[in-house]
Amino acid sequence: MSKDRSYLLSVESLTVSFDGFKAVDDLSFYIDSDELRAIIGPNGAGKTTVLDLISGRTKAQSGSVLFRGEELTKLREHEIVRRGVGRKFQTPSVYETLTVFENLEMSYPHGRSALGAWFFKRTAAVIEKVHEVAEVIDLQDRLFDTADLLSHGQKQWLEIGMLLIQAPQLMMLDEPVAGMSAPEREKTAELLKRICKGRAVVVVEHDMDFVRSIAHRVTVLHQGKWLAEGSMDKIQSDPKVIEVYLGH
């Protein structure tokens, strides 16, 4: 197996089975820094499982995940987070009884461990960072509202902000625009384009119009395997992809 250290993320020959079913099957792909990558495919293609494997939520049975040249498959979830990998799930997991400010503050790196949370102080640096991130996610005017008052889209942005405040070099987002209104989807596209500068962003998404609006490169999965890769125009004209999606 070639361990190419020139990419931010190198996934090579990644495989995992559940009860004899190969959810991800000998999968390889590579992601650069400052890249916005979309992973698409039919239901059951293995998209979310790939994010689970990269983040350590699921352990690979074989293969390699190199992040900045370090093997992740042997690390625990919290260790992978500390290496600079952030993960957002499909359903927002914000603290609805806390304010936007408090949600962001709780995600500040010094507060992540039990010991860090015990000694955590709201310093000028913390306050500045919270305001900085709130402006990026367009919630600067909602900082002192509780999260339960936010729209669905705003809760999604808040959770993205909770990742951003940890300064990850790789952010993975699972269906970030599911359930959003058209204006919210447009604002999310602009948000992801902004935050991609200085880090890689990987998006699993079913909304092809949204994917077209954001992705530098698209990876297509089918039955846990790599099927195709390239620009959205290239993907949509690929005979293999057309057959999978249209049944031709």
PyMOL commands that set and color helices and strands:
alter all, ss='L'
color gray80, all
select helices_A, chain A and resi 47-55+77-83+100-106+109-111+114-118+124-136+140-142+147-149+152-164+182-195+208-214+232-236+239-246
alter helices_A, ss='H'
color red, helices_A
select strands_A, chain A and resi 9-18+21-31+36-40+62-67+70-71+85-88+170-174+200-204+217-222+225-230
alter strands_A, ss='S'
color yellow, strands_A
deselect
rebuild
show_as cartoon
